[in-house]
């Protein structure tokens, strides 16, 4: 079954361009232009176009091959995870409006869903799934002579968790059967500063947990490993795009680096490669050092 899924994905990726080119012809079979009810006409056209305002937020990808050095920690004795798996991410944002304070600022809601799928193991379980809803406002910098050519400032509120319940107070007849607490979560605020120098785009981010939540019993030391700052470089040359992200905690010395490469194959489909090394690759493994190479396709950059 898992191999059928991969084949279906490849088929979808290869023929999406053809489907896109036929989209206009498919809409021709519906008569919309002659409808007199203006609001009904507008609603029908939006439905036909499948246009509901959702746009890519972070990268949307499916990586059928993701290999790491070493083995994943198992929190249940019966789980034996392989060091090769598939990785998926869906990340979308919804535009809410502009200019509440007259500063041409834009408001958004966003949601990102990242899954780590042991597709090459028996029963193919999802080893870990992370959920990340957020809301943010982005202020454009209209002054072309701004410091370091700054383009925008973003302020956001976010939550991230792996959806697992806490079993801290569960009593086991045999203590060896206790899988440990799998719940991971973090509520945080962030500020992001964006800069542009020709085809190099730089994002500098400051992160702060909500007051009173940094010592959450699920993961009280998570900021020691994730850190409070990150820098991401996005570089374009011809059809190629390269990214390099670094984040960390200067006090503890823990952090991570991640590099990606993408190249367009057809409309809205890209070859995508990712290398990660450090802490926080997923919430369940936030305090485990992981080096991982992933290969597949993305549907946004």
The 8 nearest C-alpha neighbors of each residue, nearest first, counted from 0:
[[1, 3, 2, 4, 5, 118, 123, 122],
 [0, 2, 4, 3, 118, 5, 123, 119],
 [3, 1, 5, 4, 0, 6, 118, 7],
 [2, 4, 6, 0, 1, 5, 7, 8],
 [3, 5, 1, 7, 2, 6, 8, 0],
 [6, 4, 8, 2, 7, 3, 9, 1],
 [7, 5, 3, 9, 8, 4, 10, 2],
 [8, 6, 10, 4, 5, 9, 3, 11],
 [7, 9, 5, 11, 6, 10, 12, 4],
 [10, 8, 12, 6, 11, 7, 13, 5],
 [9, 11, 7, 13, 8, 12, 6, 14],
 [12, 10, 8, 9, 14, 13, 15, 7],
 [11, 13, 9, 15, 10, 14, 8, 268],
 [14, 12, 10, 11, 15, 9, 16, 265],
 [13, 15, 17, 16, 11, 12, 10, 18],
 [14, 16, 18, 12, 17, 11, 13, 19],
 [17, 15, 19, 18, 266, 14, 265, 20],
 [16, 18, 20, 14, 19, 15, 21, 13],
 [19, 17, 15, 21, 16, 20, 22, 14],
 [18, 20, 16, 22, 17, 21, 15, 23],
 [19, 21, 17, 18, 22, 16, 23, 24],
 [22, 20, 18, 24, 19, 23, 25, 17],
 [21, 23, 19, 25, 24, 20, 18, 26],
 [24, 22, 26, 25, 21, 27, 20, 19],
 [25, 23, 27, 21, 26, 22, 28, 20],
 [24, 26, 22, 27, 23, 28, 21, 29],
 [25, 27, 23, 24, 28, 29, 22, 47],
 [28, 26, 24, 29, 25, 23, 30, 31],
 [27, 29, 26, 25, 30, 24, 31, 23],
 [30, 28, 27, 26, 31, 25, 47, 32],
 [29, 31, 32, 28, 33, 27, 34, 26],
 [32, 30, 33, 34, 29, 40, 44, 43],
 [31, 33, 34, 30, 40, 35, 29, 44],
 [34, 32, 31, 35, 30, 40, 36, 37],
 [35, 33, 31, 32, 36, 40, 37, 30],
 [34, 36, 37, 33, 40, 39, 32, 38],
 [35, 37, 39, 38, 34, 40, 41, 33],
 [38, 36, 40, 39, 35, 41, 34, 42],
 [37, 39, 41, 40, 36, 42, 43, 35],
 [40, 38, 42, 36, 41, 37, 43, 34],
 [41, 39, 37, 43, 38, 42, 36, 34],
 [40, 42, 38, 44, 39, 43, 37, 45],
 [41, 43, 39, 45, 40, 44, 38, 46],
 [44, 42, 46, 40, 45, 41, 39, 47],
 [45, 43, 47, 41, 46, 42, 48, 40],
 [44, 46, 48, 42, 50, 43, 47, 49],
 [47, 45, 49, 43, 44, 48, 42, 50],
 [48, 46, 44, 49, 45, 43, 26, 50],
 [47, 49, 45, 50, 46, 44, 26, 43],
 [50, 48, 46, 47, 45, 51, 44, 52],
 [49, 51, 48, 45, 52, 46, 53, 47],
 [52, 50, 53, 49, 45, 46, 48, 93],
 [51, 53, 50, 93, 54, 94, 92, 49],
 [54, 52, 93, 92, 51, 91, 55, 94],
 [53, 55, 92, 91, 52, 56, 93, 94],
 [56, 54, 91, 90, 92, 57, 299, 53],
 [57, 55, 91, 90, 92, 54, 58, 109],
 [56, 58, 90, 55, 59, 91, 300, 111],
 [57, 59, 300, 299, 60, 90, 56, 297],
 [60, 58, 89, 88, 298, 299, 297, 90],
 [61, 59, 297, 88, 296, 87, 298, 58],
 [60, 62, 87, 296, 86, 295, 297, 63],
 [61, 63, 295, 86, 294, 64, 85, 296],
 [64, 62, 85, 295, 61, 86, 65, 294],
 [63, 65, 294, 85, 62, 293, 84, 66],
 [66, 64, 293, 84, 83, 85, 292, 294],
 [67, 65, 83, 292, 291, 82, 293, 64],
 [68, 66, 291, 82, 290, 292, 69, 83],
 [67, 69, 290, 291, 70, 66, 82, 289],
 [68, 70, 67, 82, 71, 289, 290, 81],
 [71, 69, 82, 72, 81, 68, 80, 67],
 [72, 70, 80, 73, 82, 69, 81, 284],
 [71, 73, 70, 74, 80, 284, 287, 79],
 [72, 74, 75, 78, 71, 79, 76, 80],
 [73, 75, 178, 179, 72, 76, 181, 78],
 [74, 76, 178, 78, 77, 73, 177, 176],
 [77, 75, 78, 74, 73, 178, 176, 79],
 [76, 78, 75, 79, 73, 74, 80, 178],
 [79, 77, 75, 76, 73, 80, 74, 126],
 [80, 78, 77, 73, 81, 76, 71, 75],
 [79, 81, 71, 78, 82, 73, 117, 70],
 [80, 82, 83, 79, 70, 120, 84, 117],
 [81, 83, 70, 67, 66, 71, 80, 84],
 [84, 82, 66, 81, 65, 67, 64, 119],
 [83, 85, 117, 65, 116, 118, 64, 119],
 [86, 84, 63, 116, 64, 62, 65, 115],
 [85, 87, 115, 62, 114, 61, 116, 63],
 [88, 86, 61, 114, 113, 60, 62, 115],
 [87, 89, 113, 59, 60, 112, 114, 90],
 [88, 90, 59, 112, 111, 113, 91, 60],
 [89, 91, 111, 56, 57, 110, 59, 55],
 [92, 90, 55, 56, 54, 110, 109, 53],
 [91, 93, 109, 54, 56, 108, 53, 55],
 [94, 92, 53, 108, 107, 52, 109, 95],
 [93, 95, 107, 96, 106, 92, 108, 52],
 [96, 94, 106, 107, 93, 97, 108, 105],
 [95, 97, 106, 105, 94, 98, 107, 99],
 [98, 96, 105, 104, 103, 99, 106, 95],
 [97, 99, 103, 101, 104, 100, 102, 105],
 [98, 100, 101, 97, 104, 102, 96, 103],
 [101, 99, 98, 102, 104, 103, 97, 105],
 [100, 102, 98, 99, 103, 104, 97, 105],
 [101, 103, 104, 100, 98, 138, 99, 139],
 [104, 102, 98, 101, 97, 105, 138, 139],
 [103, 105, 138, 98, 102, 137, 97, 139],
 [106, 104, 97, 137, 136, 96, 98, 103],
 [107, 105, 136, 95, 96, 135, 94, 97],
 [108, 106, 94, 95, 93, 135, 134, 136],
 [107, 109, 134, 93, 92, 133, 135, 94],
 [110, 108, 92, 133, 91, 132, 134, 93],
 [109, 111, 132, 91, 131, 90, 133, 92],
 [112, 110, 90, 131, 89, 130, 132, 91],
 [111, 113, 130, 89, 88, 129, 90, 131],
 [114, 112, 88, 129, 87, 128, 89, 111],
 [113, 115, 128, 87, 86, 127, 116, 88],
 [114, 116, 86, 127, 126, 125, 85, 128],
 [115, 117, 125, 85, 118, 84, 126, 86],
 [118, 116, 84, 123, 124, 119, 120, 125],
 [117, 119, 123, 116, 120, 84, 1, 85],
 [118, 120, 117, 84, 123, 121, 83, 1],
 [121, 119, 123, 117, 118, 122, 81, 80],
 [120, 122, 123, 119, 124, 118, 117, 79],
 [121, 123, 124, 120, 118, 117, 119, 1],
 [124, 122, 118, 117, 120, 121, 119, 125],
 [125, 123, 117, 122, 126, 116, 118, 120],
 [124, 126, 116, 127, 115, 117, 123, 114],
 [125, 127, 115, 116, 124, 117, 128, 80],
 [126, 128, 115, 125, 114, 129, 283, 161],
 [127, 129, 114, 161, 113, 115, 130, 125],
 [128, 130, 161, 113, 160, 112, 114, 131],
 [131, 129, 112, 160, 159, 161, 111, 132],
 [130, 132, 159, 111, 158, 110, 112, 133],
 [133, 131, 110, 158, 109, 157, 111, 130],
 [134, 132, 157, 109, 156, 108, 110, 158],
 [133, 135, 108, 156, 155, 107, 109, 157],
 [136, 134, 155, 107, 154, 106, 156, 108],
 [135, 137, 106, 154, 105, 153, 107, 155],
 [138, 136, 153, 105, 104, 152, 139, 154],
 [137, 139, 104, 152, 151, 153, 140, 105],
 [140, 138, 151, 150, 141, 104, 137, 152],
 [141, 139, 150, 151, 142, 149, 138, 152],
 [140, 142, 139, 143, 150, 145, 151, 144],
 [141, 143, 145, 144, 140, 150, 148, 149],
 [142, 144, 145, 141, 148, 140, 149, 150],
 [145, 143, 142, 148, 146, 147, 149, 141],
 [146, 144, 148, 142, 143, 149, 147, 140],
 [145, 147, 148, 149, 144, 143, 194, 142],
 [148, 146, 149, 145, 194, 195, 144, 196],
 [149, 147, 145, 146, 194, 195, 144, 150],
 [150, 148, 194, 147, 145, 193, 146, 151],
 [151, 149, 140, 194, 193, 139, 148, 195],
 [152, 150, 139, 140, 193, 138, 192, 149],
 [153, 151, 192, 138, 191, 137, 193, 139],
 [152, 154, 137, 191, 190, 136, 138, 192],
 [155, 153, 190, 135, 136, 189, 137, 191],
 [154, 156, 135, 189, 134, 188, 136, 190],
 [157, 155, 188, 134, 133, 187, 135, 189],
 [158, 156, 133, 187, 132, 186, 188, 134],
 [159, 157, 186, 131, 132, 185, 187, 133],
 [158, 160, 131, 185, 130, 184, 186, 157],
 [161, 159, 184, 130, 183, 162, 129, 185],
 [160, 162, 129, 128, 163, 183, 130, 182],
 [163, 161, 160, 164, 182, 129, 130, 128],
 [164, 162, 182, 161, 181, 165, 183, 160],
 [165, 163, 182, 166, 162, 181, 180, 183],
 [164, 166, 182, 167, 180, 163, 181, 217],
 [167, 165, 169, 168, 180, 164, 179, 181],
 [166, 168, 165, 169, 180, 179, 170, 217],
 [167, 169, 166, 170, 165, 180, 171, 179],
 [168, 170, 166, 167, 171, 177, 165, 180],
 [171, 169, 168, 172, 174, 177, 167, 173],
 [172, 170, 173, 174, 177, 169, 176, 175],
 [173, 171, 174, 170, 176, 175, 177, 169],
 [172, 174, 171, 175, 176, 177, 170, 178],
 [175, 173, 176, 171, 177, 172, 170, 178],
 [174, 176, 173, 177, 178, 171, 172, 76],
 [177, 175, 174, 173, 178, 171, 76, 75],
 [176, 178, 174, 175, 179, 171, 173, 75],
 [179, 177, 74, 75, 176, 180, 76, 181],
 [180, 178, 177, 181, 74, 166, 167, 75],
 [179, 181, 166, 182, 165, 167, 178, 217],
 [182, 180, 163, 179, 183, 283, 165, 74],
 [181, 183, 163, 165, 164, 180, 217, 161],
 [184, 182, 160, 217, 161, 282, 218, 181],
 [185, 183, 160, 159, 161, 182, 186, 217],
 [184, 186, 159, 158, 187, 160, 208, 183],
 [187, 185, 158, 209, 208, 157, 159, 212],
 [186, 188, 208, 209, 157, 207, 156, 185],
 [189, 187, 156, 207, 155, 206, 208, 157],
 [188, 190, 206, 155, 205, 154, 207, 156],
 [189, 191, 154, 205, 153, 204, 155, 206],
 [190, 192, 204, 153, 203, 152, 202, 205],
 [191, 193, 152, 203, 202, 151, 204, 153],
 [194, 192, 202, 151, 150, 201, 149, 152],
 [195, 193, 149, 201, 150, 148, 200, 202],
 [196, 194, 200, 199, 148, 197, 201, 149],
 [195, 197, 199, 198, 200, 194, 148, 201],
 [196, 198, 199, 195, 200, 235, 234, 194],
 [199, 197, 235, 234, 196, 200, 195, 236],
 [198, 200, 234, 196, 197, 233, 195, 201],
 [201, 199, 195, 233, 194, 232, 234, 198],
 [200, 202, 232, 194, 193, 231, 233, 195],
 [203, 201, 193, 231, 192, 230, 204, 191],
 [202, 204, 230, 192, 191, 229, 193, 231],
 [203, 205, 191, 229, 190, 228, 230, 192],
 [204, 206, 228, 190, 189, 227, 191, 229],
 [207, 205, 189, 227, 188, 228, 204, 190],
 [206, 208, 188, 187, 189, 227, 209, 205],
 [209, 207, 187, 213, 186, 188, 210, 212],
 [208, 210, 187, 212, 186, 211, 207, 188],
 [211, 209, 212, 208, 213, 207, 187, 186],
 [210, 212, 213, 209, 214, 215, 208, 186],
 [213, 211, 215, 214, 209, 210, 208, 186],
 [212, 214, 215, 208, 211, 219, 209, 210],
 [213, 215, 219, 212, 216, 211, 220, 218],
 [216, 214, 219, 212, 217, 213, 218, 185],
 [215, 217, 219, 218, 214, 213, 212, 220],
 [218, 216, 215, 183, 182, 219, 184, 180],
 [217, 219, 221, 216, 220, 215, 183, 184],
 [220, 218, 214, 215, 216, 221, 213, 217],
 [221, 219, 223, 218, 222, 214, 224, 213],
 [220, 222, 223, 218, 224, 219, 225, 285],
 [223, 221, 225, 226, 224, 220, 227, 248],
 [222, 224, 221, 220, 226, 225, 248, 251],
 [223, 225, 253, 222, 221, 254, 226, 278],
 [226, 224, 222, 254, 247, 279, 223, 221],
 [227, 225, 248, 247, 222, 224, 223, 228],
 [226, 228, 206, 205, 248, 207, 247, 225],
 [229, 227, 205, 204, 246, 226, 206, 247],
 [228, 230, 246, 204, 245, 203, 231, 247],
 [231, 229, 203, 245, 244, 202, 204, 246],
 [230, 232, 244, 202, 243, 201, 245, 203],
 [231, 233, 201, 243, 242, 200, 244, 234],
 [234, 232, 242, 200, 199, 241, 201, 231],
 [233, 235, 199, 241, 240, 198, 242, 200],
 [236, 234, 240, 198, 239, 241, 237, 199],
 [235, 237, 239, 238, 240, 234, 198, 241],
 [236, 238, 239, 235, 240, 262, 198, 234],
 [239, 237, 236, 262, 240, 263, 235, 261],
 [240, 238, 262, 236, 237, 235, 261, 241],
 [239, 241, 235, 261, 234, 260, 236, 262],
 [242, 240, 260, 234, 259, 233, 235, 239],
 [243, 241, 233, 259, 232, 258, 234, 260],
 [242, 244, 258, 232, 231, 257, 259, 245],
 [245, 243, 231, 257, 256, 230, 258, 232],
 [244, 246, 256, 230, 229, 255, 231, 257],
 [247, 245, 229, 254, 255, 228, 226, 230],
 [254, 246, 248, 226, 253, 225, 228, 249],
 [247, 249, 226, 250, 252, 251, 253, 223],
 [250, 248, 252, 251, 247, 253, 226, 227],
 [249, 251, 248, 252, 223, 253, 226, 247],
 [252, 250, 253, 248, 249, 223, 224, 247],
 [251, 253, 249, 248, 250, 254, 247, 224],
 [254, 252, 224, 251, 247, 248, 223, 278],
 [247, 253, 255, 246, 278, 224, 225, 277],
 [256, 254, 277, 278, 246, 276, 245, 247],
 [257, 255, 245, 244, 276, 275, 277, 246],
 [256, 258, 275, 244, 274, 243, 276, 245],
 [259, 257, 243, 274, 242, 273, 244, 275],
 [260, 258, 273, 242, 272, 241, 274, 243],
 [259, 261, 241, 272, 240, 271, 273, 242],
 [262, 260, 271, 270, 240, 269, 239, 272],
 [261, 263, 239, 270, 269, 238, 264, 240],
 [264, 262, 269, 265, 268, 270, 261, 238],
 [263, 265, 269, 268, 270, 262, 266, 267],
 [266, 264, 268, 263, 16, 267, 269, 13],
 [265, 267, 16, 268, 264, 263, 15, 19],
 [268, 266, 298, 265, 299, 269, 263, 16],
 [269, 267, 298, 265, 266, 264, 297, 263],
 [270, 268, 263, 297, 264, 262, 296, 271],
 [269, 271, 296, 262, 261, 295, 263, 264],
 [272, 270, 261, 296, 295, 297, 260, 269],
 [271, 273, 294, 260, 259, 293, 295, 261],
 [272, 274, 259, 293, 258, 292, 294, 275],
 [273, 275, 292, 258, 257, 291, 293, 259],
 [276, 274, 257, 291, 290, 256, 273, 292],
 [277, 275, 290, 256, 289, 255, 291, 257],
 [278, 276, 255, 288, 289, 254, 256, 290],
 [277, 279, 288, 255, 285, 254, 287, 280],
 [280, 278, 285, 281, 225, 282, 284, 286],
 [279, 281, 278, 285, 284, 282, 289, 277],
 [282, 280, 279, 284, 283, 285, 129, 127],
 [281, 283, 285, 284, 183, 279, 161, 129],
 [282, 284, 281, 285, 183, 181, 127, 161],
 [285, 283, 287, 282, 281, 286, 279, 280],
 [284, 279, 286, 282, 278, 287, 283, 281],
 [287, 285, 284, 278, 224, 279, 288, 221],
 [288, 286, 284, 285, 278, 289, 279, 277],
 [289, 287, 278, 277, 286, 290, 276, 279],
 [288, 290, 277, 276, 287, 291, 278, 67],
 [291, 289, 276, 67, 275, 68, 277, 288],
 [290, 292, 67, 275, 66, 274, 289, 276],
 [291, 293, 274, 66, 65, 273, 67, 275],
 [294, 292, 65, 273, 64, 272, 62, 66],
 [295, 293, 272, 62, 64, 271, 65, 273],
 [296, 294, 62, 271, 63, 61, 270, 272],
 [297, 295, 270, 271, 269, 61, 60, 62],
 [296, 298, 60, 269, 59, 299, 271, 268],
 [299, 297, 268, 267, 59, 60, 269, 296],
 [298, 300, 58, 59, 297, 267, 55, 268],
 [299, 58, 298, 297, 59, 57, 261, 55]]
